[in-house]
Amino acid sequence: MSGWFVIVEEQSGNGEGRQWRVTNVAPAAETEEGAQELALKTAREYQPEHPWSPRRRQIYRLATPGSFLVAVEGRTATFHFRVSLGEQIYDEPETGLMR
């Protein structure tokens, strides 16, 4: 059940309507070290929703291992996304009930 996942959070929307949301959760590896490598690869290669015409990418390693903040500069605006590692520690089975 447990394992490491790469989680991508990014800005979506335009202008004052921009918001952060989780856009991708992908299995990474059974070991934290392997997951960290995939997180860095994701920071380098992930194609965010915005901007449409990326011109420059800056990657910042955050204090938490395997976590990065990425700024992608487009023609008219700069957008950010965050790559983080998470270890799944619980997965509730589906009950079929809506809450």
TIMAR-416280 format. One record per residue (C-alpha): residue in one letter; residue number from 1; x, y negated, z negated. Coordinates in steps of 0.25 Angstrom, whole numbers, plus 5000, padded with zeros to 4 digits. Layout:
a, NUM, X, Y, Z
...
This chain:
m, 1, 5000, 5000, 5000
s, 2, 5011, 4990, 4997
g, 3, 5020, 4984, 5007
w, 4, 5025, 4971, 5012
f, 5, 5017, 4962, 5021
v, 6, 5021, 4949, 5029
i, 7, 5011, 4939, 5027
v, 8, 5010, 4926, 5036
e, 9, 5002, 4914, 5032
e, 10, 5001, 4903, 5042
q, 11, 4994, 4889, 5044
s, 12, 4982, 4890, 5053
g, 13, 4973, 4879, 5058
n, 14, 4976, 4865, 5062
g, 15, 4978, 4851, 5056
e, 16, 4971, 4850, 5042
g, 17, 4965, 4864, 5044
r, 18, 4978, 4871, 5043
q, 19, 4978, 4882, 5033
w, 20, 4987, 4894, 5028
r, 21, 4982, 4908, 5031
v, 22, 4987, 4922, 5031
t, 23, 4989, 4926, 5046
n, 24, 4997, 4939, 5045
v, 25, 4999, 4950, 5035
a, 26, 5008, 4961, 5041
p, 27, 5015, 4973, 5034
a, 28, 5030, 4971, 5033
a, 29, 5037, 4982, 5026
e, 30, 5038, 4991, 5014
t, 31, 5050, 4984, 5009
e, 32, 5051, 4969, 5005
e, 33, 5064, 4968, 5013
g, 34, 5058, 4973, 5026
a, 35, 5046, 4964, 5024
q, 36, 5055, 4952, 5022
e, 37, 5061, 4954, 5036
l, 38, 5048, 4955, 5042
a, 39, 5043, 4942, 5035
l, 40, 5055, 4935, 5041
k, 41, 5052, 4941, 5055
t, 42, 5038, 4936, 5054
a, 43, 5043, 4922, 5050
r, 44, 5051, 4921, 5062
e, 45, 5041, 4928, 5072
y, 46, 5027, 4926, 5067
q, 47, 5019, 4917, 5077
p, 48, 5010, 4908, 5069
e, 49, 4996, 4904, 5073
h, 50, 5001, 4889, 5074
p, 51, 5008, 4882, 5081
w, 52, 5005, 4887, 5095
s, 53, 5018, 4882, 5100
p, 54, 5029, 4885, 5090
r, 55, 5042, 4877, 5092
r, 56, 5050, 4880, 5079
r, 57, 5050, 4889, 5068
q, 58, 5056, 4887, 5054
i, 59, 5056, 4898, 5044
y, 60, 5058, 4896, 5029
r, 61, 5061, 4907, 5019
l, 62, 5053, 4906, 5006
a, 63, 5057, 4909, 4992
t, 64, 5049, 4922, 4992
p, 65, 5057, 4933, 5000
g, 66, 5050, 4936, 5014
s, 67, 5042, 4923, 5014
f, 68, 5044, 4912, 5025
l, 69, 5038, 4899, 5029
v, 70, 5038, 4897, 5044
a, 71, 5036, 4883, 5050
v, 72, 5032, 4884, 5065
e, 73, 5033, 4871, 5073
g, 74, 5024, 4869, 5085
r, 75, 5023, 4858, 5095
t, 76, 5013, 4850, 5086
a, 77, 5013, 4856, 5072
t, 78, 5021, 4865, 5062
f, 79, 5014, 4877, 5056
h, 80, 5019, 4886, 5045
f, 81, 5017, 4900, 5041
r, 82, 5022, 4908, 5030
v, 83, 5027, 4923, 5030
s, 84, 5027, 4930, 5017
l, 85, 5029, 4944, 5012
g, 86, 5018, 4951, 5003
e, 87, 5018, 4965, 4997
q, 88, 5004, 4971, 4997
i, 89, 5001, 4976, 4983
y, 90, 4986, 4979, 4985
d, 91, 4976, 4982, 4996
e, 92, 4962, 4983, 4991
p, 93, 4954, 4993, 4999
e, 94, 4942, 4988, 5007
t, 95, 4929, 4990, 5000
g, 96, 4920, 4985, 5012
l, 97, 4914, 4975, 5003
m, 98, 4915, 4960, 5006
r, 99, 4919, 4951, 4995
